[in-house]
Amino acid sequence: MKRFWHFIHITGSNCQRALEITTTFLERSKPLHVAFHHETNRLPPSAVTRLLDGVYTTLVKNRERIAKFFLCGLFHRTAWMLLQEGLPNTVEIGLYPNGPTQLYGNSLPSQNAVRNRVEGPSLNVKKLSLLNRCCESNSYPNITHLSLRHRQFSPNNDEWIIRFISSLSNTLQVLSLQNAGLYEFPPESGKEIHLPHLRKFLATSEEDEDDMKRSLGFLHHLSLPASVSILWGSRSERDLMVRFPPTEHLKLVQSIVISLEQPDYLDCACLIEGGTLFTSPANFSRLRYLCIQFFKVTSISFPSSWMKCLGNWLMRILNEWNNCLQGKYYPFIYNALSELHVYTGESDDFVLEEKMRTKISRELVENDLLPLKLSSSDHSMQFHHDTLEKSVTLYFHAGELPTYHVEQYW
């Protein structure tokens, strides 16, 4: 039962009971580590401030038990002192101020520490999230997950971002940039950052095109392993067409899966992971505007919602092939395509078989595509275009195509 008391969450709505909440949770969760989250968007009244002074006094006495530490809005002076002095067993820190650091309450640290920097040595911190903040590299030398989010860009941040991320080259595994990146694009030459251990890179923008340019553009100045996964997304459809990862990462794509579910704050998003490009149904048709040559793409997987228009999509694929051969534009995704995987949404094999024989065959014939072979063993169908001398095998799968959620990535 102790694990149910390990998360202490104080907001403006429960500040009057903050001391009681903190003391109770710390007592009942012993000896477990705790997560502390404090959100204050307004300067609290003096009576509440005195209560919060007591909260942080209690917290200081239990600093060895703090595993996660999150501050939002305005910061209490003792919370700031904890950051300056370091939290010995903390593994995750998140700092999300409203603006320039505003401190309130007692236990004021030295004045030269009150600035937009976090400098306390916390050697066990693995995950760090910052909003509009800077910190020195020697504060958190063992970070594996770093999330940076900016509201305002400044050329003064460029040097810090490059220096800070460079200092994490031996440990950083996940890097997330949200409306963040370099102010100057492209940056000065000779500033490539080597991140040999990076597994995931995220570049998302909820604002304008320039934000996306800075976030995703930063990727072009990183030296990454070939196995890195890359997710990029934006509110702007145009960003998907003009902002994309470097060609060396796109050339590794061998399959496309239309199963990415993106949140409401992103109108377009794509993910490259393990040689597969995940995208949403709305974005699939936009990929051709990237003018990127996915030479190695051999398969595309469609969700069950595309069953009703599969024939039309097959014709579009063949038209792409035809246009490529006629030299109307450079080869696109489909020049190496040999497999299409379609999920029917059905769980019964007999129903699946009937769907293939009736609906799919009829659509293929209506679009002048004659099936050559229908296999009952693996639920596949092959069709051929004589002029283009291309053959594609359709594989039909019962059930639904597994969905990949953007929120799962970080």
C-alpha positions in Angstrom: 0.0 0.0 0.0 2.9 2.4 0.6 3.4 2.9 -3.2 0.0 4.7 -3.3 1.4 7.5 -1.2 4.7 8.1 -3.1 3.4 10.9 -5.4 3.0 14.3 -3.8 1.1 16.8 -6.0 0.5 20.3 -4.8 -1.4 22.9 -7.0 -3.0 26.2 -6.3 -6.3 24.5 -5.6 -4.9 22.4 -2.6 -2.2 24.8 -1.2 -4.2 25.3 2.0 -3.7 21.6 2.8 -0.2 21.4 1.3 1.7 20.9 4.6 -0.8 18.2 5.7 -0.6 16.4 2.3 3.2 16.5 2.2 3.7 15.3 5.8 1.1 12.5 5.5 2.4 11.2 2.2 6.0 11.3 3.4 5.1 9.4 6.5 2.9 6.8 4.9 5.3 6.1 2.0 8.3 5.4 4.2 10.9 4.1 3.3 10.1 4.5 -0.4 11.3 7.3 -2.6 8.7 10.0 -3.6 7.9 12.1 -6.6 7.2 15.8 -5.8 5.2 18.0 -8.1 4.5 21.7 -7.2 2.5 24.0 -9.5 1.9 27.6 -8.6 1.0 30.1 -11.3 0.2 33.0 -9.0 2.1 34.5 -6.0 0.3 32.9 -3.1 -1.1 34.9 -0.1 1.1 35.3 2.9 -0.8 32.8 4.9 -0.4 30.1 2.2 3.2 31.1 1.7 3.9 30.3 5.4 2.3 26.9 4.9 4.5 26.2 1.9 7.5 27.3 4.0 6.6 24.4 6.2 6.2 22.1 3.3 9.7 22.7 2.0 11.2 22.6 5.5 9.8 19.0 5.7 11.0 18.3 2.2 14.5 19.4 3.0 14.6 16.9 5.9 13.6 14.1 3.4 15.7 15.2 0.4 17.4 11.8 0.2 13.9 10.3 -0.6 13.1 12.6 -3.5 13.3 10.5 -6.7 11.4 13.0 -9.0 11.2 16.7 -8.7 8.9 18.9 -10.8 8.3 22.7 -10.5 5.8 24.6 -12.6 5.1 28.4 -12.6 6.6 30.2 -9.7 9.4 28.6 -7.6 9.6 28.6 -3.8 13.0 29.8 -2.5 13.7 26.5 -0.7 12.9 24.5 -3.9 15.5 26.7 -5.6 18.0 26.1 -2.8 17.5 22.3 -3.2 18.3 22.6 -6.9 21.4 24.7 -6.1 22.7 22.3 -3.5 21.8 19.1 -5.4 19.4 16.2 -4.9 21.4 13.1 -4.1 18.9 10.4 -5.2 16.8 12.3 -7.7 16.6 10.6 -11.1 14.2 13.0 -12.9 13.8 16.8 -12.8 11.3 19.0 -14.7 11.4 22.8 -14.5 8.6 24.7 -16.2 8.6 28.4 -15.1 6.1 31.0 -16.3 8.9 33.3 -17.3 12.1 34.6 -15.7 12.7 32.9 -12.4 10.4 34.4 -9.7 11.0 33.2 -6.1 8.9 33.6 -3.0 8.9 32.3 0.6 11.7 32.0 3.0 15.1 30.2 2.9 16.6 32.5 0.2 19.8 31.1 -1.2 22.8 33.3 -2.1 21.8 36.1 -4.5 24.3 35.0 -7.2 22.4 31.7 -7.5 19.1 33.4 -8.3 19.1 33.5 -12.0 18.0 31.4 -15.0 20.4 28.6 -14.3 20.4 25.4 -12.4 23.9 24.5 -11.1 23.6 22.0 -8.2 25.4 18.7 -8.9 22.8 15.9 -9.1 24.8 13.0 -10.4 21.9 10.5 -10.4 19.6 12.6 -12.6 18.9 10.7 -15.8 15.9 12.6 -17.2 15.8 16.4 -17.5 13.0 18.6 -18.9 13.5 22.3 -19.2 11.2 25.1 -20.4 13.1 28.3 -21.3 16.0 27.4 -19.0 19.7 26.9 -19.1 21.9 24.8 -16.9 25.5 24.0 -16.8 26.8 20.7 -18.1 28.5 19.8 -14.9 25.2 20.0 -13.1 23.7 16.9 -14.7 26.6 14.9 -16.3 24.8 11.6 -16.5 21.6 12.6 -18.4 20.1 9.9 -20.8 16.8 11.7 -21.6 16.8 15.5 -22.4 13.7 17.5 -23.3 14.0 21.2 -24.2 11.1 23.5 -24.9 11.3 27.2 -25.7 8.8 30.0 -25.9 11.2 32.6 -27.2 14.3 32.0 -29.4 17.4 34.0 -28.9 20.8 33.8 -30.6 22.3 33.7 -27.1 20.8 30.2 -26.6 22.6 28.7 -29.6 26.0 28.5 -27.9 24.5 27.1 -24.7 22.4 24.4 -26.5 25.4 23.2 -28.6 27.7 23.2 -25.5 25.2 21.5 -23.3 24.2 18.7 -25.7 27.8 18.2 -26.7 28.7 17.6 -23.1 26.2 14.7 -23.0 27.6 12.9 -26.0 28.6 9.9 -23.8 25.3 9.4 -22.1 22.4 10.9 -24.1 19.9 8.4 -25.5 16.8 10.4 -26.1 16.6 14.0 -27.2 13.3 15.9 -27.5 13.1 19.5 -29.0 9.6 21.1 -28.7 9.6 24.6 -30.3 13.3 24.5 -29.6 16.5 24.4 -31.6 19.0 26.9 -33.0 18.0 30.5 -33.6 20.4 30.9 -36.6 19.7 28.4 -39.4 21.9 27.0 -40.7 24.4 27.4 -37.8 28.0 28.1 -38.3 30.0 25.3 -39.8 32.1 23.1 -37.7 29.5 22.6 -34.9 28.4 19.1 -35.7 27.6 17.2 -32.5 28.4 13.5 -32.1 25.8 11.5 -30.2 26.8 7.9 -30.7 24.4 6.5 -28.1 21.2 8.4 -29.2 18.2 6.0 -29.7 15.4 8.5 -30.2 15.1 12.0 -31.6 11.9 14.1 -31.4 11.3 17.4 -33.2 7.8 18.8 -32.7 6.3 22.3 -33.2 3.0 23.5 -32.0 3.4 27.0 -33.3 4.8 28.2 -36.6 7.0 27.0 -39.5 10.1 28.7 -38.1 9.9 26.7 -34.9 9.8 23.5 -36.9 12.7 24.7 -39.0 14.8 25.3 -35.9 13.8 22.0 -34.2 14.2 19.6 -37.1 17.0 21.6 -38.7 19.1 20.9 -35.6 19.0 17.2 -36.6 21.1 18.1 -39.7 23.9 19.0 -37.5 24.0 15.9 -35.4 26.1 12.8 -36.1 23.9 9.9 -35.1 24.0 6.1 -35.3 22.1 4.5 -38.2 19.7 2.8 -35.7 18.3 6.1 -34.3 14.5 6.5 -34.4 13.3 9.9 -35.6 9.8 11.5 -35.0 8.9 14.8 -36.4 5.6 16.6 -36.3 4.0 20.0 -36.6 0.7 21.9 -36.7 1.5 22.9 -40.3 0.9 20.5 -43.2 3.5 22.4 -45.1 6.2 21.5 -42.6 5.8 17.8 -43.6 6.5 18.8 -47.2 9.5 21.1 -46.7 11.1 19.9 -43.4 12.3 16.4 -43.1 15.3 14.4 -41.7 18.5 14.1 -43.6 18.6 11.9 -46.7 20.9 9.3 -45.0 18.2 8.5 -42.6 15.4 8.4 -45.2 17.4 6.0 -47.4 17.2 3.4 -44.7 13.4 3.2 -44.9 12.3 -0.2 -46.2 8.6 -0.2 -45.3 5.8 2.2 -44.7 3.1 1.5 -42.1 0.0 3.7 -42.0 -0.8 3.3 -38.3 0.5 6.4 -36.5 -2.0 8.1 -34.3 -1.1 11.7 -33.7 -2.4 14.0 -30.9 -4.7 17.0 -31.6 -1.9 19.5 -31.3 -0.1 18.0 -34.3 -1.7 18.1 -37.7 1.1 16.0 -39.3 3.6 13.6 -37.8 5.9 10.9 -39.1 8.2 8.4 -37.4 11.2 6.5 -38.7 12.0 3.5 -36.6 13.9 0.3 -37.4 13.8 0.9 -41.2 10.0 1.6 -41.1 8.3 4.9 -41.7 5.1 5.2 -39.6 2.6 7.8 -40.7 -1.1 8.6 -40.4 -3.6 8.0 -43.2 -3.8 11.8 -43.9 -0.1 12.1 -44.2 0.5 9.1 -46.5 -0.7 11.0 -49.6 1.4 14.0 -48.7 4.7 12.0 -48.7 5.0 12.3 -52.5 5.5 16.0 -52.2 8.7 15.6 -50.2 10.4 14.6 -53.5 12.4 12.1 -51.5 13.6 8.9 -53.1 12.8 6.0 -50.8 14.6 3.5 -53.0 14.5 0.6 -50.6 10.8 0.7 -49.7 9.4 -2.8 -50.6 6.2 -2.9 -48.5 3.3 -0.8 -47.4 0.8 -1.8 -44.7 -2.8 -0.4 -44.7 -5.3 -0.3 -41.9 -8.8 -1.9 -42.2 -10.4 1.5 -42.9 -8.7 1.4 -46.3 -10.4 -1.8 -47.4 -13.2 0.2 -49.0 -10.9 2.2 -51.3 -8.0 -0.3 -51.8 -8.6 -0.6 -55.5 -8.3 3.2 -55.9 -5.0 3.1 -54.0 -3.6 0.3 -56.2 -4.4 2.4 -59.3 -2.6 5.4 -57.8 0.5 3.2 -57.1 0.5 2.0 -60.7 0.1 5.5 -62.0 3.1 6.5 -59.9 5.1 3.7 -61.5 3.9 4.7 -65.0 4.8 8.4 -64.5 8.2 7.4 -63.2 8.9 5.3 -66.3 7.7 8.1 -68.6 10.2 10.5 -66.9 7.5 12.9 -65.6 9.3 13.2 -62.3 12.0 11.4 -60.3 11.2 7.9 -59.0 9.3 8.0 -55.8 8.3 5.4 -53.1 7.0 2.7 -55.3 9.8 1.8 -57.7 10.9 -1.2 -55.4 7.5 -2.0 -54.0 6.7 -5.8 -54.0 4.3 -6.3 -51.1 1.1 -4.7 -49.8 -0.3 -5.7 -46.4 -4.0 -5.1 -45.8 -5.8 -5.6 -42.4 -9.4 -6.4 -42.8 -10.7 -5.8 -39.3 -12.3 -9.3 -39.3 -11.4 -12.0 -36.9 -12.9 -15.0 -38.8 -10.9 -16.6 -41.6 -14.0 -17.6 -43.5 -15.2 -14.0 -43.5 -11.7 -12.9 -44.5 -11.8 -15.3 -47.5 -15.2 -14.1 -48.6 -14.0 -10.4 -48.5 -11.1 -11.2 -50.7 -13.1 -13.1 -53.3 -15.9 -10.6 -53.5 -15.0 -7.0 -52.7 -11.3 -6.9 -53.4 -11.4 -8.9 -56.6 -14.2 -6.8 -57.9 -12.3 -3.6 -57.2 -9.2 -4.9 -58.9 -11.1 -5.8 -62.0 -12.9 -2.5 -62.0 -9.5 -0.8 -62.1 -8.2 -3.0 -64.9 -6.0 -5.0 -62.5 -6.4 -8.8 -63.1 -5.5 -11.0 -60.1 -3.0 -13.7 -61.2 -3.2 -15.9 -58.1 -5.4 -16.2 -55.0 -3.8 -18.3 -52.2 -6.0 -19.6 -49.4 -3.0 -20.7 -47.4 -1.6 -17.3 -46.6 -4.5 -15.1 -47.8 -2.5 -13.5 -50.5 -3.3 -12.2 -54.0 -0.9 -11.3 -56.7 -1.5 -8.8 -59.6 0.7 -7.8 -62.5 1.0 -4.9 -64.8 2.2 -6.1 -68.2 3.3 -2.7 -69.5 5.3 -1.8 -66.4 6.5 -5.4 -65.9 5.8 -5.0 -62.2 4.2 -7.5 -59.9 2.9 -6.9 -56.4 1.6 -9.4 -53.8 -1.3 -8.4 -51.5 -1.4 -10.1 -48.1 -4.6 -9.9 -46.2 -4.5 -10.1 -42.4 -7.4 -10.6 -40.0 -7.8 -8.1 -37.2 -6.5 -4.6 -37.0 -3.2 -3.1 -37.8 -1.5 -2.2 -34.4 -1.6 1.5 -33.8 1.5 3.5 -32.8 0.8 6.5 -30.6 3.0 9.5 -30.7 2.7 9.8 -26.9 4.4 6.4 -26.5 7.6 7.7 -28.0 9.1 9.8 -25.1 
